[in-house]
Amino acid sequence: MEKTGSNKRRTLLKWAAAAAPASVIGCASVGTPARPQVVVVGGGWGGLGAVRTLAASGKVDITLVEPNDGFMSCPLSVLYVAGIAPASDFQRSYGVIDSLGVRRVRERVVDIDRAGRSVKTASQSIRYDFLVLATGIEYMEEALPGYAAAREQLPVGFRAFEQSAVQRQVATFLEQGGNFVITVPKPPYRCPPAPYERACMIAERMKDKGTKGKIIVVDANPNPMPPPLAKPMEAAMRELYSGQIEYLKAAEPKSIDAGRKFLATDKGDIPFQHANIILPMRAPGLIRQAGLGGRWVDVTLPTFQSSADEKIFVVGDSQGAPLPKSGHMAFGTGLQVGEQILATLAGRYKAAGLGENVTLPAAICWGKVSRTQAIMINVTASVSVGDAPQVKYQVDPAANAASSKGAMEWGRNMWQAMLG
């Protein structure tokens, strides 16, 4: 890469390392009536960004509602899915969060009572003064007839801890061979480079093991997503894996028959032995039940407040702004929202004026195409209040070793910032 790219990467990595709060200042015990109550729903990248900022202040009581007992990163977990690294490389304990005085509830939120300012789980009601929703995504199973009846056979693997089911499928394919179908939905969906990344990393393992067969990437889009990534990603698939990957553009899945093992598309039926069906996505049903949006949560930029309720902030992939759905952006948004809540409580928050240009959280992600090569994608965004956000992409012109090394450094720094 050019020297300027290396400098930018170092700057981004330093930012990630610096994002972790250095200390916790005077955390009061949970339940102190005089302190504002902030509830964070979701212990992924976005939720942890908010929790770390809020906990470092010592000014609020925080409840984190997260059904999983630990964290697993979706970014970079393709190395586990492809059988290159163990799952433990991408997992972390919530022990640091517990040590910050955060109350952690291992349950799922089933209802948001906006009028009463509380969230409800199966066993309790939790009051809030501010609510941060980092609920992630759910799959639109109805978008592909035949999928719901076969979901256990066809794991998507785009949510934490679901990667194990896909990893088992990949391991079986690498032993047995045949056709392995990977579908790509139209955006918006979580981590646009991920389907192509999976195809490349599995293809590399095919070459290692001499697996007979091919990976068929059935892309509903005319080119790899996001558009600035199209040329380097398609070049990587063609130049590195012409014998392993067949790339079908603008081929939209119409139905699937898991018994007969056929995927019907608008370009004909595709037989398969193994499949990773990546479905269209949306915010969880909890959002629609609470009147916060339709497919995605309606938010106001640059605050990421719900358009329907100023006491609710939305971070991560469930928010509906035209911004990348990536872990890095989710974490940065969580940090920003935590700061906004604290400034509001202190009477220091000043809303941006109409037409004022405001920088939004940045995003960096990586498309791994082999153990030693990756494509860096750096996204910056800003918004003039009242207008649509302006999003700019900087993408490596080709996969390279420096970005592969940078991806792992970035991952370690981000996990440290969240849970170190």
RAMO-V307651 format. One record per helix or strand of 3 or more residues. SS is the DSSP state (A for helix, B for strand). FROM is the first residue (numbers start at 1). LEN is the number of residues. If there is no record, write none. Layout:
BEGIN
((SS:FROM:LEN) (SS:FROM:LEN))
END
This chain:
BEGIN
((A:3:16) (B:36:6) (A:45:13) (B:60:6) (B:70:3) (A:78:4) (A:87:4) (B:91:3) (A:95:5) (B:103:3) (B:111:3) (B:118:3) (B:125:3) (B:130:4) (A:141:3) (A:148:3) (A:163:14) (B:178:7) (A:194:16) (B:213:7) (A:227:15) (B:245:4) (B:253:5) (B:262:4) (B:268:4) (B:274:3) (A:285:5) (B:312:3) (A:316:3) (A:327:19) (B:357:3) (B:363:6) (B:374:11) (B:390:6) (A:401:19))
END
